[in-house]
Amino acid sequence: MIDDRPVMDDHLHLDPDAHRGIDAVRDFARVGGTHLLVVNKPSWHLGVEAETGADFRPVFERTIEIVDEAASELEGNAWPVLGVHPGLITRLVDDRGFDPEEARDLMQAGIDVAAEYVDSGEALALKSGRPHYEVDDDVWAASNAVMRRAFERGAELDCAVQLHAEASEDMTEVADWAADAGLPSHRVVKHYASGRLEGPTPSVMADKDRLQTAAERGEPFLMETDYIDDPDRPGAVLGPKTVPRRVRWLLENGFEEAVRMAHVETPKQVYSIDTEATLERD
Ligand SMILES: [Zn+2]
């Protein structure tokens, strides 16, 4: 541990079958990481071509299994974040002959199934969003409708919703949609965020420039790697040791309050988790 502190990676993936799986968690823990939010991989990466909402279940259940295993390796805890990757709409429309409305219905059904796991206490939060690349207007509208379904479920369950979305530093419109559905905007988390964001809570990629911006800004933020545990894309994202290493770097540079913000205060506000109480201290 780093001075008995909780250190949380807000968004990473683990692939027990295709790549490093639990070894990545051991690497994270060895350098001081204590808490993880593990997001299910996109369904098609696990060979699942869903036709109904129920077809997402094996994806979610595999994630819950690896999170149980991960938690036993950590001095803190690990939680699953479950949902439907927004890029699925392009696969459905371009490759599988769905029209955008059919794709919307299937993806909303997947969100509903993910919400069942939050309701039963097996998952912490939902994952949704919209494509980060240009799409036709009807695909965009369908994607926004899927995201709004996630906000409705999040509001009912009182849980956070992580978003995968376009690069932007102003997502107040999306945060307003969440608020309209009854989900407070701070419970919407934009994953892969830069150091500043209006609207949702930013989950900031753990590179030094972005972190310095977030730390100096003084607003709530989280830290993540988006580690994808994919042997075909080794350099695509940051490795599992990055968040603990950047916490050390922030502390060396006097950003003590920002570290507390990202690893204690913001997790409490956004997810209602207590990273200090869930830490085993010797
Ligand atoms: Zn991711």
Boltz pocket constraint, residues with backbone or C-beta under 6 A from the ligand:
constraints:
  - pocket:
      binder: B
      contacts: [[A, 11], [A, 12], [A, 13], [A, 39], [A, 226], [A, 227]]
      max_distance: 6.0
